Amino acid sequence: MSDMQKRPEDIDRESEEIIEETMKEIFDDINNSDEFKEMDDSYDESKEAEEESGQKDKTEEENGRSDSEDTDTCGISSDDSNIEAAGRIDGVEESGNIGVPDEDGPGFAMDGDYAEDSAFEEEEYDSEEDDFEFEDDDFETEEEDYESEDDDGEEEETEAEKELKRHRRRKKTGVIAASILGALILIYLGFALYFNSHFMFFTEINGQDFSMKSVSQVEEYMKKQVADYVLTLEESDGGTETVKGSDISLEYVQGRELKELVNKQKNLFWIESLWKHPEITAEVGVKYDENALKSIIENLNCLKPENQTASVDAHPEFKDTEFVIVPEVIGTQIDTEKFNEAVAAAINGFASTVNLSDAGCYIRPRFVSDSKEVIAAKDAMNSYLGTSVTYDFSPSTEVVDASVISQWVKADGDMNVTFDEEAVKAYIQTLADKYNTKGKTRTFTTASGNSVTVEGGSYGWRIDQEAEYNALTANIKNGETVTREPEYSSRAASHDTNDFGNTYAEVDLTNQQMYFIQNGQVVLQSGIVTGNPNKGHATPQGTYSLAYKALDQVLRGKKLPDGTYEYESPVKFWMPFNGGIGFHDATWQPTFGGARYQTNGSHGCVNMPYDKASQLYDLISAGTPVILHY
């Protein structure tokens, strides 16, 4: 199994073995170091000084005790005192026989002559005892005083011994602590020295673990791996493609790159590597055939146009009742420049994989869901949605609410919000196309019961689109909720199929008859004379509305060059509906109806008998529909 294929647990086990070996080397170095030897010698000297101090104190203590004993033997010969002291020092006093040692204790053999001399001296001492009796009382007093002083001295010596022991313990603890601290410092510095030429704990170079490896070890690894090198390209859809080192003549070239990486380490802060696992991306010394690599890249599936889809920016979109942010979509369109750089860097760094997404090889969306521009655009677009305009086309209605307005509010590629004026105008045009009737062809049932088709005319509904655009945009910007009619430039009686309603004037141009229908009933009928078609004055058909009505008017024809008019005809009742064409009385016509219009017809007006014209004047009003048909 190659190093590139080792399992994590194998790598961890090797790391533990390396750490153990390294620690052993460091401790060996510390034990053999001059600093440690000096510290050890310092400790030994301190210990010897402490022992000498203790021995000195002990000697002084014994000397003090000896002086006290000399005082106790006042009046006794110095020879006897020396014998007693010698016995106490040699440890033979307890045996009861001076000169006879314990079985294992120090001592010396005594001969019989010395025993006899001792007996003689004892008798001599007894003979002198009486000489001291006169001093007994004084001696006892002095002895009591001395014993009292001796007891106090023993207590003082006991406290001194305790203080000495405490001092020794504190000194020993300090020496131990200093030794431990020194050892820890040496260990820390040992690691720092070690990492001056080795990579720190948990160091990864281009994805490969080189913990505690030396530069030479890493270089050796590189040399072994180059022959089997394969770069795997991980694509966003889960697919993979490979670039083999053998296909691009890959070779390892030893250089200073790895040494420079080690030198850049902060080896005095090596302990941080235990939790800050260093991950290094770097180029190492390799060379390869760049033309061969270029050829391989050009033939990769991920770079073929048919396999690439463009990314989509996050953007506001209307859902149900408001604009929400639709998340971005990251496509598979490759940024060729970044792709080539990533592949080259991976090979130069001897990396085994390149994740195209992580390497930024895909062309990413410009805006994502949390982009402030997208959020601001969404909020601005929602601010338009508080309007509701209900158009009254009785009995029908049209409503402009959030669902409609949302189609007019747009965010461009830079997330600038615009109100689509053309879309608003287009909407108003759809209303006009649906509800305008002016100039349209109508199917009409005549007063005589015939069904005719009437074309042309100026009567009917017509929305004033410019005025309505201004009104609607004002409603939206103000966030209003209203019910109203659209702005009209022309109105009709109703929005039914026959928008002229049930009150209108009918002119039968074929039969030369005029009818006035009021609330669906014929209330006036009269013969008429219309325009003379043979002279080019035929009365046009169509549906119109009465413009106005007036009394005592003079109807004039075309003005001639000499300032006179082609004709001038005074009338009592004047009721125009199509420019200069209208109903009026014609007292100059002897008869009405029939075919007279073809020979003695008017210039286009509807001539009526005086009395009929008078009746019509009373019945009709401005805006009344006038339907003319053949």
Number of C-alpha atoms within 10 A of each C-alpha: 6 8 13 15 7 10 10 10 9 11 15 14 11 13 19 12 12 15 15 12 11 16 15 12 13 20 15 11 15 18 14 11 12 11 14 17 13 11 16 14 12 13 17 12 12 15 16 12 12 15 13 12 12 16 12 12 14 13 12 12 12 12 12 12 14 13 10 14 14 14 12 16 13 11 10 12 10 12 8 12 16 12 12 16 15 15 21 13 10 15 18 21 18 12 12 10 10 20 21 19 21 15 7 6 11 12 16 12 7 12 8 8 8 11 13 11 10 13 11 11 13 12 11 11 13 10 10 11 10 10 9 10 11 9 11 10 10 10 16 11 10 13 14 11 11 15 13 11 11 14 11 11 13 12 11 11 13 11 11 12 15 11 12 14 13 12 12 16 12 12 15 16 12 12 17 13 12 14 16 12 12 15 18 12 12 20 17 17 17 20 21 19 15 19 23 20 18 25 29 29 23 20 21 17 23 22 16 16 22 22 24 20 19 20 20 14 13 18 19 12 14 20 15 14 16 17 15 12 21 19 18 18 18 17 18 16 8 6 10 16 12 16 20 17 20 14 14 18 15 20 18 19 13 15 12 11 14 21 16 11 15 18 15 10 17 15 22 15 13 21 15 14 17 12 9 12 14 19 14 14 15 17 18 24 19 18 14 17 13 13 10 12 19 12 11 15 18 11 10 12 14 20 17 12 11 9 11 15 15 15 17 18 19 22 24 24 17 18 12 9 12 19 21 18 18 17 15 18 15 19 17 23 20 23 14 14 9 16 19 15 12 18 23 15 18 21 26 19 19 27 23 18 19 22 15 20 16 11 13 14 23 24 19 21 15 13 19 21 16 12 12 12 15 24 18 14 23 23 15 17 24 19 15 20 22 17 19 21 19 16 17 14 15 10 8 10 12 13 14 19 18 20 16 14 21 21 14 18 21 18 19 11 11 11 19 13 17 14 17 15 13 11 14 20 17 14 17 20 17 12 17 18 12 9 16 20 23 20 18 16 14 17 12 15 11 15 18 8 8 8 11 13 12 19 17 16 21 19 28 25 23 22 23 16 20 11 13 18 21 12 13 21 14 12 17 20 13 12 16 14 14 14 14 11 16 22 18 16 12 15 20 23 18 16 19 13 10 15 18 25 17 15 18 26 26 21 26 20 22 13 14 20 20 24 23 22 18 16 11 12 13 15 13 15 17 18 21 29 29 32 25 21 18 12 13 10 17 19 24 20 18 23 27 26 24 22 16 15 18 13 12 10 13 13 14 14 14 10 11 10 7 6 7 12 13 10 13 12 12 15 17 16 23 22 25 21 24 21 8 13 17 20 22 29 22 24 15 9 16 8 14 19 19 14 15 19 26 17 12 16 24 22 21 22 26 27 26 27 20 16 11 18 21 16 13 23 18 11 16 20 16 13 18 22 27 26 24 22 20 14
